Amino acid sequence: MPFNPSLPQNQSLPFREALSAPQKDPKTDGRTLGHVAAVYDYLAPLMTLGTDRIHQRRVLRELQLSGTERVLDVGCGTGTLTRLIAHTLSDKAKSLVLGIDAASAMIAVARRKAPKIPNIAFETAAAEVLPFPDESFDRAVSTMFFHHVNFDLKRKSLAEIWRILTPNGRAIIVDVAPPTNPLGTLCAWAGYWLFQQPEIRENIEGKLELAIRTSPFSKWRPITHYTGYISLYELTK
């Protein structure tokens, strides 16, 4: 049974079935990383110079969770942050955290890592076409996803995140941003030349901030900046 965030908050969900349902890759023009799913948990700390844990702790703090929220993790990868959010949500019966990724291989790994967490589920879905009703979630988060999609998909994904959030709902985004120091410049451009992804160059040139600025979100702000090239943004519906 697929995850259904429109169910009443006091109704328990069949997470065991959701965690074991077969998955297929959805159609998307964005880049997916299913081919590195088996080693992703080793690559992520290397690609962020070991700052991924710092990002995750700051994201948890900025989400300002009371314990009963419904949270969507967009581009969840192998679900490391998704699991941290689920553990942070104190009311396991009412709270829900759903990790989505367009790579079924990533979702398979994420599910294996979270077999006994009662308030978590993982589904394959493309960020630009989220298969959830309007106002389904109280919070959304996305870390290191937006440099894998082009400017058009950045805007579509942000519009979809805005749509599924409740009024006054908040989203936290962590991703590559314009470099602010020599180390950041080196890291950002090295990533671009190594992977040859024009989407990374878009972020370096400020296209993610442009997409945020022209999105439906009524308020947004950069909260902090890491390693000279990674920014954390807060967006409010």
TALIN-V946150 format. One record per backbone hydrogen bond with DSSP energy under -0.5 kcal/mol. NH is the residue of the N-H (numbers start at 1). CO is the residue of the C=O. E is the energy in kcal/mol with one decimal. If there is no record, write none. Layout:
nh=NH co=CO e=E
nh=NH co=CO e=E
This chain:
nh=7 co=4 e=-1.5
nh=11 co=8 e=-1.7
nh=12 co=10 e=-0.6
nh=15 co=13 e=-2.2
nh=17 co=14 e=-0.6
nh=18 co=14 e=-2.0
nh=19 co=15 e=-2.7
nh=20 co=16 e=-0.6
nh=20 co=17 e=-0.8
nh=21 co=17 e=-1.3
nh=31 co=148 e=-2.5
nh=36 co=33 e=-1.9
nh=37 co=34 e=-1.3
nh=39 co=36 e=-1.1
nh=40 co=36 e=-0.9
nh=40 co=37 e=-0.7
nh=42 co=39 e=-1.5
nh=43 co=39 e=-1.7
nh=44 co=40 e=-2.7
nh=46 co=42 e=-0.7
nh=47 co=43 e=-2.6
nh=48 co=44 e=-1.4
nh=49 co=46 e=-1.3
nh=50 co=45 e=-3.2
nh=51 co=48 e=-1.8
nh=55 co=51 e=-2.4
nh=56 co=52 e=-2.3
nh=57 co=53 e=-2.3
nh=58 co=54 e=-2.1
nh=59 co=55 e=-2.8
nh=60 co=56 e=-2.3
nh=61 co=57 e=-1.7
nh=62 co=58 e=-2.6
nh=63 co=59 e=-1.9
nh=64 co=60 e=-0.6
nh=64 co=61 e=-0.9
nh=65 co=60 e=-0.5
nh=71 co=69 e=-0.5
nh=71 co=96 e=-2.7
nh=72 co=139 e=-1.9
nh=73 co=98 e=-3.0
nh=74 co=72 e=-0.7
nh=74 co=141 e=-2.9
nh=75 co=100 e=-1.5
nh=76 co=73 e=-0.6
nh=76 co=100 e=-2.5
nh=79 co=76 e=-2.0
nh=83 co=79 e=-2.2
nh=84 co=80 e=-1.6
nh=85 co=81 e=-2.5
nh=86 co=82 e=-2.2
nh=87 co=83 e=-2.3
nh=88 co=84 e=-1.8
nh=89 co=85 e=-1.9
nh=90 co=88 e=-0.6
nh=91 co=67 e=-1.8
nh=92 co=90 e=-1.2
nh=95 co=91 e=-2.6
nh=96 co=69 e=-2.0
nh=97 co=119 e=-1.4
nh=98 co=71 e=-2.7
nh=99 co=121 e=-2.5
nh=100 co=73 e=-2.8
nh=101 co=123 e=-1.3
nh=104 co=102 e=-0.7
nh=106 co=103 e=-0.6
nh=107 co=103 e=-1.8
nh=108 co=104 e=-2.3
nh=109 co=105 e=-1.7
nh=110 co=106 e=-2.7
nh=111 co=107 e=-2.5
nh=112 co=108 e=-1.7
nh=113 co=109 e=-1.6
nh=114 co=110 e=-0.5
nh=114 co=111 e=-0.9
nh=115 co=112 e=-0.5
nh=117 co=114 e=-0.6
nh=118 co=116 e=-0.7
nh=120 co=117 e=-1.0
nh=121 co=97 e=-1.6
nh=123 co=99 e=-2.2
nh=125 co=101 e=-1.1
nh=129 co=126 e=-1.7
nh=130 co=127 e=-0.5
nh=132 co=130 e=-1.3
nh=135 co=163 e=-2.3
nh=136 co=133 e=-0.8
nh=136 co=164 e=-0.7
nh=137 co=164 e=-3.1
nh=138 co=70 e=-2.1
nh=139 co=70 e=-1.9
nh=140 co=170 e=-1.8
nh=141 co=72 e=-2.5
nh=142 co=172 e=-2.2
nh=144 co=142 e=-0.5
nh=144 co=174 e=-3.6
nh=148 co=145 e=-2.1
nh=149 co=146 e=-0.9
nh=154 co=150 e=-2.6
nh=155 co=151 e=-2.2
nh=156 co=152 e=-2.2
nh=157 co=153 e=-2.8
nh=158 co=154 e=-2.3
nh=159 co=155 e=-2.1
nh=160 co=156 e=-2.1
nh=161 co=157 e=-2.5
nh=162 co=158 e=-2.4
nh=163 co=159 e=-2.0
nh=164 co=160 e=-2.1
nh=165 co=161 e=-0.8
nh=165 co=162 e=-0.7
nh=166 co=137 e=-2.3
nh=169 co=166 e=-2.7
nh=170 co=138 e=-1.4
nh=171 co=235 e=-2.8
nh=172 co=140 e=-2.1
nh=173 co=233 e=-2.2
nh=174 co=142 e=-2.7
nh=175 co=231 e=-2.1
nh=177 co=229 e=-2.9
nh=180 co=228 e=-2.3
nh=181 co=228 e=-0.6
nh=185 co=181 e=-2.6
nh=186 co=182 e=-2.5
nh=187 co=183 e=-2.7
nh=188 co=184 e=-2.8
nh=189 co=185 e=-2.2
nh=190 co=186 e=-2.1
nh=191 co=187 e=-2.1
nh=192 co=188 e=-1.8
nh=193 co=189 e=-2.7
nh=194 co=190 e=-2.4
nh=195 co=191 e=-2.2
nh=196 co=192 e=-2.2
nh=197 co=192 e=-0.6
nh=198 co=196 e=-0.6
nh=200 co=197 e=-1.0
nh=201 co=197 e=-1.3
nh=202 co=198 e=-2.1
nh=203 co=199 e=-1.6
nh=204 co=200 e=-2.3
nh=205 co=201 e=-2.2
nh=206 co=203 e=-1.6
nh=207 co=202 e=-3.1
nh=210 co=206 e=-1.9
nh=211 co=207 e=-2.4
nh=212 co=208 e=-2.4
nh=213 co=209 e=-2.8
nh=214 co=210 e=-1.8
nh=215 co=212 e=-1.5
nh=218 co=236 e=-0.8
nh=219 co=236 e=-1.7
nh=221 co=234 e=-2.1
nh=223 co=232 e=-3.5
nh=224 co=232 e=-1.1
nh=226 co=230 e=-3.9
nh=229 co=226 e=-2.3
nh=230 co=226 e=-2.2
nh=231 co=175 e=-2.6
nh=232 co=224 e=-2.5
nh=233 co=173 e=-3.2
nh=234 co=221 e=-2.8
nh=235 co=171 e=-2.8
nh=236 co=219 e=-2.9
nh=237 co=169 e=-2.8
